[in-house]
Amino acid sequence: MLGPRASWDWYPLNINIPPVTPDFYICDPFYGENLMYADCIEAGGRLPPGAQMRRDKYTSRNPLPVTVVSGQCQVDVRRANMDSENSPDDFGLFYVPDAFRNMAGWVIRQCVSPSAIGGFGTVQLDNMIGHLTNSSNPLDGLQTEEFPPSSTFYTVTVSKPTGDTVHEPGYYDPSIAQVLSDAAQRAGEALPRNNVMAQRFKTEADMLAGQADAMSRGSIVPWWSYSLAVLEDQMTYACDAKLGTPKSADCTALEYSELGPDSDTVTIGPEVLKFLSSKTCNVAISAAVTVTLTWAQIKAALATLINFCVLHPLIPSKGGRAFAKTLSGRGMEVKRGIVDGLNALPQHVNIALFEQHEPIPANPLNEIKTCTWQQVMNGGDTMTCS
C-alpha cells in the first residue's frame, strides 16, 4: 500500500476520458459514502503513470496490484485473474499504466464528484469476453477447468480505505456477471439460429444473468461459481462426478449425429428407454410413465445439460441429469412456444448423461444389462465398471 511517501510523485489526473466498451464503470455506496473529492484526486494522481505499454510483471517501478490511500479515499488497481496457479511473470499480458489512471479519474468524476460515493471500472474486459465468446473455436474456450491467463482483466476501485482487506469487484461484483451475460447473449444472436453454438451462448448468458441476480455486493461468491439449478424455473440440471467424465468432442459428435429432426417424435416409458452413444459420451432418456417427446425437446435439454456439465468453463467435465421440477398443477405437455433449456421436458422424464466404462453393446437394447447403466440407475459410481 502506498501512503503519503510514495516512491513516485503526484501527476495530474485526467477525469474526462470515459471507458471504451466493453469496459464499463459503476457507482455504488457499497464502495464508500461521504468520500472527499480532493482525497480521491490525490490518491488517483499517485497511481504509477506511463503512456507506453508495459508487460504485466512485477517490478520496483510498476507493481500490480497497487493500492494508494490519501486521507479518507483509497484507489486500488487489481487483476481479475481466474488462473491462480500462474504468477505475474507467466501472464504474457501488457497494459498501459495511464489506462488505470484514466479509469480512476472517470470513476472519481462520475461517482465521487456528484454523489460522494465510490465505485469501480474495468480495463481490458475484452480479454475475458473474448475467451467466453470465441466463436472461431468456442469449445476450446469452454472446456478448461480454469480460465487461461489471457482472459485476465483489471479493475480500478475508488473507495473508503479498507485496511487489511481489499475490494475485488472483478471476482465478486454482480455487474461483472451481467456484462459478461450481455456479451454472451450478443455472441449467440450474431450466429444463425440453428447454429449449435447459438444455443450454448444463450445458455451461458442465462447462467451468468441468473448469477448476477443471485449475487450481492459484500458476499464472497464469485460470478463464475453459479449454482446450476437456480437458473431454471421448470428444469433442474445437476452434474454428478459419479457419472464419469464425458469428453466434449464426443458429446458434440453425439449432438450432430445421434439426434433426429426436430419435429420427429420418440416414445419413452417405464419399459422403453432411449439410449444414444458416441464413444465416452452416452445418454439415456427414461420416463416413469409413457410419454412422447419431440427431438426438439430432447435437443434443448441435452444441449443445456452438456453446456452445464461438460463444457463448464471452470470445472472438470462430468456427467449429469436433466429433469423437470415437480410443479403443482403442471400437466404432461410442455407449454407451446419456443422450446429451450428452460422448459424442455415434461414431468416424469429424466435424461442421464454419463461415461461408458465398458464396451458399448452392439444392440442398444442390451444397454440396460450393463454394469454402467445399473450404476446410473441406482445412483452408483460408474467408475466401478472400469
Protein Blocks (a to p, Z undefined) as FASTA:
>chain_A
ZZfkdcbdcddddfkbccddfbdcdddfkloghiafklmmmmmmmpccdfbdcdddddfk
lccdddddehjaccddddddfblmbcfklnopacdfklmmmmmmmmmmmmmmmnopacdd
dehklmmmmmmmmmklmmlmmmpfbdcfklpccdddddddehjaccdfklmgmklmmmmm
mmmmmmmmmpcfklmklmmmmmmmmmmmmmmmmpcehiacdfklccfklmpmkbccdddf
knojadfklmmmmmmmmpccfkbccdddfklccdddehjbccddddfbdcdddfklmmmm
mmmmmmmmmmpckbccddddddddddehiafbdcedjddfklmpcghiacdddddfbdcd
fblklmmmpmklmmmmnopafklmZZ
